[in-house]
Amino acid sequence: MPPTANDGPRGSCSGRDTATSITLEQLSKAARRINSTRGVGPTLEAIAEEARSLVGAHQSVASLTIGHNWAQRNSAVSLSETYAAWRDYATPPDGSGIYSLVCETNRPMRLTQAELEAHPRWRRFGSEVEHHPPMRGWLAAPFVGRRGENIGLVQLSDKHDGADFTEHDENVLAQLAEIAAISVENARLYEAAQKARAESEHRLREAQAERTQLAEIFRNAPSFMCVLSGSEHVFERANDHFMALVGHRCLVGKPMAEALPEIEGQGFLELLDHVFHTGETFVGRDVSIVLAPPADQPKTEAYETRWIDFVYQPVRSVEGTVTGIYVQGVDLTDRKRVEQALRESEQRLKEINASLEERVAERTAELEERAAQLRALAAELTQAEQRERRRIGDILHDSLQQLLVAGRIQLSSLANGVTDEQAAQGISRVDDLLVQAIEESRSLTAGLIPPVLYDAGLTAALGALGRWMEAQQGLRVEVSASSLAEPGGEDLRALLFQSVRELLFNVVKHAGTDGAEVSLRRVDGIIEAAVADVGRGFDAKSALSNAQDRFGLFNMRERMAWLGGEMTIDSVPGKGTRVALRVPDDSGHGKEALAHTSDKGIGVVDDDSRHYTDEPPARTTTRTVVLADDHAIVRKGLVNALAGEPDITVLGEAANGQEAVEVVRRVRPDVVVLDVTMPGMSGIEAARAITTEHPGIRVVGLSVHESADLAEAMEKAGAVAYVNKAEASESLLAAIRGEKPI
C-alpha cells in the first residue's frame, strides 16, 4: 500500500536502516559464536541460543537430520526463564509434526497461533502433549546443505513482545539458518575427521602390535634365521638360534665379512655375492662351517666345525630389485657328532676284531656284547633322528608355516586400513619376509615328514610298523586297527604313532617276550590306541613316579593329558602289560563321527567348538561363504579377514572335505572355499561332490602349495579358482567375488 499523509515523512526509513544495521551486526556475532563451536551437539546448542536471542523468542529448537531420516536426528532446545518449568524437556522431534514440512519444501514457514492450530499438519504435540512446552505462534527456517539438500531446521515460538512473528523476523531467521547450515556441516566434517583420526591411530597401534608379534615369531623360530642387507651383506637382524650358532657376537650393523671374519675362504661370502647379483636362491645341505670361539672366551680356544642345512633367499624391493638376503637353516652338528661317534665305535670294533683273530674263542662273548650295544645304539639313533626330523617338520609345516600364512592374511587385512606411508612400507617389508619364510619352510619340510604315516594314514602306518618290528627287532606284532578310528588331524596321528612305537620298543627292551598286540579303535569320539604283551610286567606306580623313568611313560602320560586324554597301565609282574592311550577326537573323520555330526545340522566352527542351527539362514544380497581348512589357525585368520567385508558373509566352517559337503548341503552358500589337502576326503574330492550335487555353487580351491597340477585337478573337479594361502586375502576376496579366473 502506498504511503499516506499519516504515514509520516520518508525520512523515517533511516530508523529501519539502523535496525537492519543492528541486525547484521547481531548476525555477525551470532555467526562467530556458532562457528567457534566444535562438534554437532555444541553447534546445535549455539544455533538454538542465538536464534532465540536474535529474533527475541522464548522457545527455540535446532534439529539435524540426515536425508529426512529422523531416526538419526540430533536436536538442541533453548528456553527462556518463562519456560523454566520445561528446562528438562529433551525429547527430540520424530518427523511427524508440521516442522517436517519445512524439511520437505526447504523453505521457511511463519504462522500465527491460530494458523498453526488450523493447519492440517498440526498434530498438537501427539504423544508429547502432556510434556511439551505450550506454543504461541511459530516460525521455522530450514538448514540447506552445500548440495541443496535439507539437513535440518531451526524453530521459534512465543515472541518476547507477545506479537506474531513478522516478515523481518522470518528474513533474519532464514539468514541465520543459512549461516548455521554451513556450521552444522563443518561440525559434521570435524567429527568425521576426529573419528577417522582415532581409527587411524588405532590401526597404527594394531600394526605395531602385529609387527611386534611377527618379530617375536622370528626371534623364537626353531631354526636359525638372519636378514642381510645390501651388497656388503650387513646384518639387519638375527634370531636367538643364529646368535647361539656364532657365539653371541655383536652382529647387527656389521657386514658379514667383518662380523664373522673366519668364514673368509670357506665359500659363504662368494655364495652370498652370487645370490645377491643373480637373484637365484641357494640351498645348502649338510655343509660344514668353521667358526671362531665366542668373544667372551680366551683367544686360545680352538675353532669349531659345525654342520648345517641352510638357504640363501634373495630379498627384493617392490620394484623387484634384490636389496638383501634372507638366511634360514638348521644346525645338524649334534646329529653329526652322534653319527661320528657311531662310526668311530664301529672302527674301533673292526680294529679289535683284526687284533683278536687268535683269541676268537675266548672273546666271542665280549664281541657279541659289544655288537649288541652297537646295534642298540644304532636303533636309538635312528629313532631319535626320526623323532627330531618329524618334530622339526611338524613345527615348520603345521606350526610355523601355518602361523606365517595366518600372519600374512591378518597383515594383508590390516594393510588395507593403514594410510601412513612409512607404516605401509614397513608392513610390505614384513609381508615380503613372510613370503620368503613360507617358501623356505616348504623346502625344509619336504624331507622331514615320514611318508607312510602322512600319505596312507595311521592305520596303514601301524601295519607297516608291526611288520618292521618283526623284521628288525624279532617282535611279532598283531595289529587290529579300525579305519573308523583314523584321527582327523596329522598332529594326533603323529603323536599316537610315535607313542605306539615307543611302547613297542619298551616291549622289546623290557618285557622279555617275542610277541605283542596293537589295537586302534574309536568309541564315542574317543580314540584308543593300546599295546599289550604277555611278558614279565612291571610296577606301573613306581615307573610313573619318576619323570626320568627308563620307560618314558611319564612323558607319554603328560602328552596325553595335555590333549585332554589319558594313559592307563594294567601291568602285573610276571603276567604281562597293557598300556592304553585315549584322546578325544571330534573331527568327524570316521563314519561314526560323520553320522554323529550330520544329525546336528549346520556346523559352524568357533574356537574349535561347533554350534548348530536347524535351518539355513535367509538369503541376502551378500555373497555367502563356507570355509573348509583342517588348520584351525588358518581358518580363523580367513574368517577374520572376511569379517570386515560388507558384501561377504561366512555361513559355516569345516575341518575336512566330508564335513564341508555336509555343511554345504545344509546352508547352500554362494561360494565354498576348500583347502586342497585335508584329512579323509580331500578338497579335490569335496569339490567334485559339491559341484555335482549343487551346480550353482562356486568352488574356490585353497592351498599352501604353488602347483599347476593341483590347480588343474581342482579345475577338473569343478572349481572356478585356485588361490595360494600365501597370496594374502586380496586374492581370496577377488576369487570369492568372481573377479579372478582359475
C-alpha positions in Angstrom: 0.0 0.0 0.0 1.5 3.5 -0.9 2.2 5.8 2.0 -0.4 8.4 3.0 -0.1 11.7 4.8 -0.5 10.0 8.1 2.5 7.7 7.5 5.0 10.4 8.2 8.0 11.6 6.2 10.0 9.2 4.1 12.9 10.0 6.3 11.5 7.5 8.9 13.3 4.8 6.8 16.5 5.7 8.4 15.2 4.1 11.6 14.7 0.8 9.7 18.2 1.1 8.2 19.6 1.5 11.7 17.6 -1.6 12.8 18.9 -3.5 9.8 22.5 -2.5 10.7 22.0 -3.7 14.2 20.6 -7.0 12.9 23.5 -7.5 10.6 25.9 -6.9 13.5 24.0 -9.3 15.7 24.0 -11.9 12.8 27.8 -11.5 12.6 28.3 -12.0 16.3 25.9 -15.0 16.2 27.8 -16.5 13.3 31.2 -16.1 15.1 29.9 -17.8 18.2 28.3 -20.7 16.2 31.5 -21.1 14.1 33.6 -21.2 17.3 32.0 -24.5 18.5 33.3 -28.0 17.8 31.0 -30.9 17.2 27.4 -31.3 16.1 25.9 -31.1 19.6 27.6 -27.9 20.7 26.9 -26.3 17.3 23.1 -27.0 17.5 23.0 -25.7 21.1 24.7 -22.4 19.9 22.3 -22.1 17.0 19.2 -22.6 19.2 20.5 -20.0 21.7 21.5 -17.4 19.0 18.2 -17.8 17.1 16.1 -17.2 20.2 18.3 -14.2 21.2 18.5 -12.7 17.7 14.7 -12.8 16.9 13.6 -12.4 20.5 11.6 -15.5 21.4 11.0 -17.7 24.5 11.5 -21.1 22.7 14.0 -22.3 20.2 14.8 -25.8 18.8 17.6 -26.6 16.4 17.5 -30.1 14.8 19.8 -32.0 12.5 18.5 -34.8 10.2 20.2 -36.9 7.5 18.1 -37.2 4.4 14.9 -36.6 6.4 15.8 -39.6 8.4 14.5 -38.5 11.8 15.8 -41.8 13.4 19.3 -40.2 13.0 18.2 -36.8 14.5 20.2 -34.7 16.8 18.4 -31.7 18.5 19.1 -28.9 20.9 16.4 -26.9 22.9 16.8 -23.4 24.3 14.1 -22.0 26.7 13.9 -18.6 28.4 13.1 -18.2 32.2 9.4 -18.0 31.3 9.6 -21.7 30.4 11.9 -22.7 33.3 9.5 -25.5 34.2 10.3 -27.2 30.9 14.1 -26.8 31.1 14.5 -30.6 31.4 12.4 -31.4 28.3 14.7 -33.0 25.8 12.6 -35.3 23.7 13.8 -34.7 20.1 11.3 -34.4 17.2 10.3 -37.6 15.4 9.4 -36.2 12.0 5.6 -36.4 12.4 4.8 -32.8 13.1 4.4 -29.7 10.9 8.1 -28.9 11.1 8.7 -31.8 8.7 7.0 -29.8 6.0 9.8 -27.2 6.3 12.3 -30.0 5.7 10.3 -31.4 2.7 10.0 -28.0 1.0 13.3 -26.5 2.1 11.5 -23.1 2.7 10.8 -21.0 5.8 7.3 -21.1 7.4 5.7 -18.4 9.6 2.3 -19.0 11.3 0.2 -17.3 13.9 -1.1 -19.5 16.7 -4.5 -19.6 15.0 -3.0 -20.5 11.7 -0.8 -23.1 13.4 -3.7 -24.8 15.1 -5.8 -24.7 11.8 -3.0 -26.2 9.7 -3.7 -29.8 8.6 -0.2 -30.9 9.5 -0.5 -29.6 13.1 -1.0 -32.6 15.4 -1.0 -30.8 18.8 2.3 -32.5 20.1 0.9 -36.1 19.6 2.2 -38.3 22.5 4.2 -35.4 23.9 1.0 -33.2 24.6 1.4 -33.6 28.4 5.1 -32.8 28.4 5.8 -30.3 25.5 6.0 -26.5 26.3 3.0 -24.6 25.0 3.2 -22.9 21.6 2.3 -19.2 20.9 2.9 -18.7 17.2 5.6 -20.4 15.2 8.5 -19.5 12.9 10.8 -22.1 11.2 13.7 -22.0 8.7 15.5 -25.0 7.0 19.2 -25.9 7.1 20.2 -26.3 3.5 23.4 -28.3 2.7 26.1 -27.4 0.2 24.4 -29.6 -2.4 20.9 -28.1 -1.8 19.7 -31.0 0.3 17.9 -30.5 3.6 19.9 -31.3 6.7 17.5 -30.0 9.4 15.8 -26.8 10.7 15.5 -24.2 13.4 12.1 -23.4 15.1 11.0 -20.5 17.2 7.8 -19.9 19.3 6.4 -17.3 21.7 7.9 -13.9 20.7 9.1 -11.8 23.6 6.6 -8.9 23.0 3.6 -11.3 22.6 3.1 -10.3 19.0 3.1 -12.5 16.0 6.4 -13.2 14.1 7.0 -10.7 11.3 8.4 -11.0 7.8 11.5 -9.3 9.2 11.8 -12.0 11.8 11.5 -14.6 9.1 14.2 -13.0 7.0 16.6 -12.8 10.0 16.0 -16.4 10.9 16.4 -17.5 7.3 19.8 -15.7 7.2 20.9 -17.3 10.5 19.8 -20.7 9.2 21.9 -20.3 6.1 24.9 -19.5 8.2 24.1 -22.3 10.6 23.8 -24.9 7.9 27.4 -24.3 6.9 28.4 -24.5 10.6 26.5 -27.8 11.0 28.1 -29.4 8.0 31.5 -28.2 9.2 30.8 -29.7 12.6 29.9 -33.0 11.0 33.1 -32.9 9.0 35.0 -32.1 12.1 33.5 -35.1 14.0 34.2 -37.3 11.0 37.8 -36.2 10.8 38.2 -36.8 14.6 36.7 -40.3 14.2 38.9 -41.0 11.2 42.0 -39.9 13.1 41.1 -42.1 16.1 40.5 -45.1 13.8 43.9 -44.4 12.0 45.7 -44.2 15.4 44.0 -47.4 16.4 45.1 -49.2 13.2 48.6 -47.9 13.7 48.7 -49.4 17.2 47.4 -52.7 15.8 50.0 -52.6 13.1 52.7 -52.0 15.7 51.4 -54.9 17.8 51.4 -57.1 14.7 55.0 -56.2 13.9 55.9 -57.0 17.5 54.2 -60.3 17.2 56.0 -61.1 13.9 59.3 -60.1 15.4 58.7 -62.5 18.3 57.9 -65.3 15.9 61.1 -64.5 14.1 63.1 -64.5 17.3 61.7 -67.7 18.6 61.6 -69.7 15.4 63.0 -73.3 15.7 65.6 -72.7 13.0 68.4 -70.1 12.8 67.5 -67.0 10.8 69.0 -63.7 9.9 68.4 -60.9 7.4 71.3 -59.3 5.4 71.0 -56.0 3.6 73.0 -54.5 0.7 75.8 -55.9 -1.4 78.1 -55.9 1.7 75.7 -58.3 3.4 75.2 -56.1 6.5 73.4 -57.8 9.4 70.0 -56.3 9.8 68.6 -58.7 12.3 69.3 -62.2 13.6 67.3 -64.5 15.9 68.4 -66.3 19.0 69.3 -69.6 17.2 71.6 -67.7 14.8 73.3 -65.8 17.7 73.9 -69.1 19.5 75.4 -70.6 16.3 78.0 -67.9 16.0 78.7 -67.5 19.7 76.5 -64.5 20.6 78.8 -62.0 18.9 77.8 -58.4 18.1 76.4 -58.6 14.6 73.7 -56.0 13.8 75.0 -53.2 11.6 78.2 -55.0 10.6 79.0 -56.6 7.2 79.3 -60.4 7.4 82.9 -60.3 6.4 83.6 -58.0 9.4 81.3 -59.7 11.9 82.5 -63.3 11.1 86.0 -62.9 9.6 86.8 -66.6 10.0 84.4 -67.6 7.2 86.6 -65.9 4.5 87.8 -68.6 2.2 85.1 -71.0 3.1 82.9 -70.1 0.1 80.0 -68.5 2.0 80.8 -64.9 1.1 81.1 -65.9 -2.6 77.7 -67.7 -2.4 76.1 -64.6 -0.9 77.5 -62.4 -3.7 76.2 -64.8 -6.3 72.7 -64.8 -4.8 72.7 -61.0 -4.4 73.7 -60.3 -8.0 71.8 -63.1 -9.8 68.6 -63.2 -7.6 68.9 -67.0 -7.5 68.1 -69.0 -4.3 70.8 -71.3 -3.0 70.1 -74.3 -0.8 73.0 -76.0 1.1 72.7 -79.5 2.5 75.0 -81.0 5.2 77.6 -78.2 4.8 80.5 -77.7 7.2 81.4 -74.3 8.6 84.4 -73.4 10.8 83.6 -70.7 13.4 85.8 -68.8 15.9 85.1 -69.2 19.6 82.8 -66.7 21.3 84.2 -63.3 22.1 84.0 -63.9 25.9 86.3 -67.0 25.6 90.1 -67.0 25.5 91.8 -66.5 22.2 93.5 -69.8 22.7 90.2 -71.7 22.3 90.1 -73.8 19.2 88.0 -73.0 16.2 84.9 -75.2 16.0 83.5 -77.0 12.9 79.7 -77.2 12.7 77.4 -78.8 10.2 74.3 -77.0 8.8 71.5 -77.2 6.3 70.8 -73.6 5.1 69.0 -71.5 2.4 70.1 -68.1 0.9 66.9 -66.4 -0.3 67.1 -63.0 -2.1 65.0 -60.2 -0.6 63.5 -57.9 -3.3 62.1 -54.4 -3.2 58.7 -53.5 -4.6 60.4 -52.9 -8.0 61.9 -56.4 -7.9 65.5 -55.3 -7.2 67.5 -57.5 -4.8 68.1 -55.5 -1.7 69.3 -58.2 0.7 69.4 -61.8 1.6 67.3 -63.9 4.0 69.2 -66.7 5.6 67.4 -69.7 7.3 68.8 -73.1 8.3 69.1 -75.9 10.9 72.2 -76.8 12.9 73.0 -80.5 12.4 76.1 -80.6 14.5 74.8 -82.7 17.4 73.4 -85.3 15.0 76.7 -85.4 13.1 78.6 -85.9 16.3 76.4 -88.9 17.2 77.0 -90.3 13.7 80.7 -89.7 14.0 80.8 -91.4 17.4 79.0 -94.4 15.9 81.5 -94.6 13.1 84.4 -94.3 15.5 82.9 -97.1 17.6 82.4 -99.3 14.6 86.0 -98.6 13.5 87.3 -99.5 17.0 85.3 -102.7 16.8 86.9 -103.5 13.4 90.4 -102.9 14.9 89.6 -105.1 17.9 88.3 -107.9 15.6 91.5 -107.6 13.5 93.8 -107.7 16.5 91.9 -110.6 18.3 91.7 -113.2 15.5 93.9 -115.6 17.5 91.6 -115.3 20.6 88.2 -115.5 18.9 87.1 -118.4 21.1 87.6 -116.8 24.5 86.5 -113.4 23.4 83.4 -114.3 21.4 81.0 -113.4 24.2 82.6 -110.0 24.7 82.5 -109.2 21.0 78.8 -110.2 20.8 78.0 -107.9 23.7 79.8 -105.0 22.0 78.0 -105.8 18.7 74.6 -105.8 20.6 75.5 -102.5 22.2 76.3 -101.0 18.8 73.0 -102.3 17.3 71.1 -100.8 20.2 72.9 -97.6 19.8 72.1 -97.5 16.0 68.4 -98.3 16.7 68.2 -95.5 19.3 70.0 -93.1 16.9 67.6 -93.9 14.1 64.6 -93.4 16.4 65.9 -90.2 17.8 66.7 -88.8 14.4 63.2 -89.7 13.1 61.6 -88.0 16.0 63.7 -84.9 15.6 63.1 -84.8 11.9 59.3 -85.2 12.5 59.4 -82.6 15.2 61.1 -80.1 13.0 58.8 -81.0 10.1 55.7 -80.5 12.3 57.0 -77.2 13.6 57.8 -76.0 10.1 54.6 -77.2 8.4 51.9 -77.4 11.0 53.0 -74.5 13.2 55.5 -72.1 11.7 54.3 -72.3 8.1 50.6 -72.0 9.1 51.4 -69.2 11.5 53.2 -67.4 8.8 50.3 -67.9 6.4 47.8 -66.7 9.0 50.0 -63.8 9.9 50.2 -62.8 6.2 46.4 -63.0 5.9 46.0 -60.8 9.0 48.7 -58.5 7.8 47.0 -58.1 4.4 43.7 -57.2 6.1 45.5 -54.7 8.4 47.3 -53.1 5.5 44.0 -52.1 3.8 43.3 -49.7 6.6 46.8 -48.2 7.0 47.2 -44.7 5.5 50.6 -43.8 6.9 53.2 -44.4 4.1 56.0 -45.4 6.4 53.8 -47.9 8.2 52.6 -49.3 4.9 56.2 -49.7 3.7 57.1 -51.5 6.9 54.1 -53.8 6.5 55.2 -54.5 2.9 58.7 -55.4 4.1 57.4 -57.7 6.7 55.0 -59.3 4.1 58.0 -60.0 1.8 59.8 -61.7 4.7 56.7 -63.8 5.4 56.5 -64.9 1.8 60.2 -65.9 1.8 59.9 -67.7 5.1 56.9 -69.7 3.8 58.8 -70.7 0.7 61.9 -71.8 2.5 59.9 -73.7 5.2 58.2 -75.6 2.4 61.6 -76.9 1.1 62.8 -77.8 4.5 59.6 -79.7 5.4 59.6 -81.9 2.3 62.4 -84.2 3.6 61.4 -84.3 7.2 57.9 -85.9 7.2 57.6 -89.7 7.1 55.6 -90.8 4.0 53.7 -93.8 5.3 52.0 -92.1 8.2 51.1 -88.9 6.4 50.3 -90.4 2.9 48.4 -93.5 4.0 47.2 -92.7 7.5 47.7 -94.1 11.0 46.0 -97.5 10.4 48.3 -98.3 7.5 51.3 -96.9 9.3 50.7 -99.2 12.3 50.5 -102.2 10.0 53.9 -101.2 8.5 55.3 -100.6 11.9 54.2 -104.1 13.0 56.0 -105.7 10.0 59.1 -103.6 10.7 59.2 -104.5 14.3 59.1 -108.3 13.5 61.8 -107.9 10.8 64.1 -105.7 12.7 63.5 -106.5 16.3 62.2 -110.0 16.3 58.9 -108.9 17.9 55.8 -110.4 16.4 53.1 -107.7 16.4 49.4 -108.4 15.7 47.7 -105.2 14.6 44.0 -104.7 14.8 43.2 -101.2 13.6 39.7 -99.9 12.5 39.5 -97.4 9.7 36.8 -95.6 11.6 39.4 -94.8 14.3 41.6 -92.8 11.8 42.4 -89.5 13.5 41.3 -86.3 11.7 44.5 -84.3 12.5 48.0 -85.1 11.5 49.4 -84.0 14.9 47.2 -86.6 16.6 48.3 -89.2 14.1 51.9 -88.4 14.7 51.6 -88.5 18.5 49.8 -91.8 18.5 52.2 -93.4 16.0 55.2 -92.2 18.0 53.7 -93.3 21.3 52.8 -96.8 19.9 56.3 -97.1 18.5 57.9 -96.2 21.9 55.7 -98.7 23.6 56.7 -101.5 21.2 60.4 -100.7 21.8 59.7 -101.0 25.6 58.3 -104.4 24.9 61.5 -105.3 23.0 63.8 -104.0 25.7 62.0 -104.9 28.9 59.1 -107.3 28.5 61.1 -110.5 27.8 58.7 -111.7 25.2 58.7 -112.1 21.4 55.0 -111.1 20.8 52.8 -108.0 21.2 49.3 -106.8 20.2 48.4 -103.3 18.9 44.8 -102.2 18.7 43.2 -98.9 17.4 39.5 -98.1 17.8 37.1 -95.2 18.3 34.4 -95.1 21.0 32.1 -92.1 21.4 34.5 -89.6 19.9 37.5 -91.1 21.9 40.3 -92.8 20.0 42.0 -95.6 21.9 45.5 -96.9 20.9 46.7 -99.8 23.0 49.8 -102.1 23.2 49.6 -105.4 25.1 52.1 -108.2 25.8 52.4 -111.3 28.0 55.9 -110.5 29.2 57.4 -110.1 32.6 55.4 -106.9 33.5 56.5 -104.2 35.9 55.4 -101.9 38.8 53.5 -99.2 37.0 53.2 -96.9 40.0 57.0 -96.9 40.5 57.6 -96.2 36.8 55.2 -93.3 36.7 56.6 -91.6 39.8 59.8 -90.7 38.1 59.9 -88.3 35.2 63.2 -89.8 34.1 62.0 -93.4 34.2 63.5 -95.8 31.7 60.2 -96.5 30.0 59.4 -92.9 29.1 55.9 -93.5 30.4 55.8 -90.3 32.5 56.3 -88.0 29.5 53.8 -90.1 27.4 51.2 -89.7 30.1 51.8 -85.9 30.3 51.4 -85.6 26.5 48.0 -87.4 26.7 46.8 -85.2 29.5 47.8 -82.1 27.5 45.5 -83.2 24.7 42.7 -83.8 27.2 43.2 -87.5 27.2 44.6 -90.1 29.5 47.0 -93.1 29.6 46.1 -96.2 31.7 48.5 -99.0 32.5 47.4 -102.5 33.5 50.6 -104.5 34.5 51.3 -107.2 37.0 54.9 -108.5 37.4 55.1 -111.9 35.6 51.7 -111.6 33.9 52.2 -109.0 31.1 51.3 -105.4 30.4 48.6 -103.4 28.6 49.1 -99.7 28.0 46.1 -97.8 26.6 46.2 -94.2 25.2 42.9 -92.4 24.9 42.5 -89.0 23.4 39.3 -87.1 22.3 38.9 -86.5 18.5 35.7 -84.8 17.4 37.0 -84.1 13.9 34.3 -86.4 12.4 36.9 -88.4 10.3 35.2 -91.8 10.6 31.7 -92.9 9.5 30.5 -92.9 13.1 31.7 -89.4 13.7 30.3 -88.3 10.4 26.9 -89.7 11.2 27.1 -88.0 14.7 27.9 -84.7 13.1 25.2 -84.9 10.3 22.5 -85.3 12.9 23.2 -81.9 14.4 22.5 -79.8 11.4 24.6 -76.9 10.2 28.2 -77.0 11.5 29.9 -73.7 12.4 33.4 -73.8 14.0 34.2 -71.2 16.6 37.3 -71.6 18.6 37.2 -75.3 17.8 33.7 -75.7 19.3 30.9 -76.5 16.8 27.4 -74.9 17.2 24.4 -75.8 15.0 21.1 -74.4 13.8 18.2 -76.3 12.3 17.6 -74.1 9.3 19.8 -72.3 6.7 19.9 -68.5 7.2 17.7 -66.3 5.0 19.3 -65.2 1.7 20.7 -61.7 1.5 22.3 -59.6 -1.2 25.8 -60.5 0.2 27.9 -63.4 -1.0 27.6 -66.3 1.4 30.6 -68.5 2.0 31.6 -71.8 3.6 35.3 -72.2 4.6 36.9 -75.6 4.8 40.5 -76.0 6.1 42.0 -78.5 8.5 44.3 -75.9 10.1 42.2 -74.0 12.7 44.6 -71.0 12.9 44.4 -70.5 9.1 40.7 -71.0 9.2 40.5 -68.4 12.0 42.7 -65.9 10.0 40.4 -66.3 6.9 37.3 -65.8 9.0 38.8 -62.6 10.5 39.9 -61.4 7.0 36.4 -61.8 5.6 34.6 -60.4 8.6 35.3 -56.8 7.6 33.9 -57.3 4.1 30.3 -56.0 4.0 29.4 -58.0 0.9 30.6 -61.3 2.3 29.0 -63.5 5.0 30.6 -66.6 6.4 27.8 -69.1 7.0 29.9 -72.1 8.3 33.2 -73.8 8.5 34.5 -77.3 8.1 37.7 -79.1 9.2 37.7 -81.7 6.4 36.2 -82.4 3.0 33.3 -84.7 4.1 32.3 -82.1 6.7 32.3 -79.4 4.0 30.0 -81.5 1.8 27.6 -81.9 4.8 27.7 -78.2 5.7 27.1 -77.1 2.1 24.2 -79.5 1.8 22.5 -77.6 4.7 23.3 -73.9 4.2 23.5 -73.8 0.4 26.1 -70.9 0.2 27.1 -69.0 -2.9 30.8 -69.9 -2.6 32.8 -72.7 -1.0 36.5 -72.2 -0.2 38.2 -75.6 0.1 41.7 -76.4 1.3 43.1 -78.8 -1.4 44.9 -81.1 1.2 42.6 -82.2 4.0 42.3 -85.4 6.0 39.8 -88.0 4.8 38.1 -86.6 1.8 40.4 -84.2 0.1 39.5 -80.8 -1.2 39.5 -82.2 -4.8 37.1 -84.9 -3.9 34.9 -82.5 -2.0 34.9 -80.1 -4.9 33.7 -82.8 -7.2 30.9 -83.9 -4.8 29.7 -80.3 -4.2 29.7 -79.2 -7.9 27.9 -82.4 -8.9 25.2 -82.0 -6.3 24.9 -78.2 -6.4 25.9 -76.9 -9.9 25.1 -73.3 -9.0 27.6 -73.2 -6.1 31.0 -71.7 -7.0 34.1 -73.6 -5.5 37.4 -71.9 -4.8 40.5 -74.1 -4.2 42.9 -73.0 -1.4 46.4 -74.4 -0.8 49.7 -73.6 0.7 51.4 -75.0 -2.3 52.0 -73.3 -5.7 51.2 -76.1 -8.0 49.9 -76.1 -11.6 48.9 -79.8 -11.1 46.7 -79.0 -8.1 45.1 -76.1 -9.9 44.3 -78.3 -12.9 43.0 -81.0 -10.7 40.7 -78.5 -8.9 39.5 -77.2 -12.2 38.6 -80.7 -13.4 36.7 -81.2 -10.1 34.6 -78.1 -10.9 36.5 -75.3 -9.1 36.4 -71.8 -10.6 39.5 -70.5 -8.9 42.7 -71.7 -7.2 44.3 -69.4 -4.6 47.6 -69.8 -2.7 47.3 -69.2 1.0 50.5 -67.1 1.0 48.9 -64.6 -1.5 47.1 -62.8 1.3 43.4 -62.1 1.5 43.1 -59.9 -1.6 43.4 -62.8 -4.0 40.8 -64.8 -2.0 38.4 -61.9 -1.9 38.7 -61.5 -5.7 38.1 -65.2 -6.2 35.0 -65.2 -3.9 33.6 -62.2 -5.8 34.2 -63.9 -9.1 37.0 -61.5 -10.2 39.8 -64.0 -10.6 39.8 -66.9 -13.1 41.4 -70.3 -12.2 
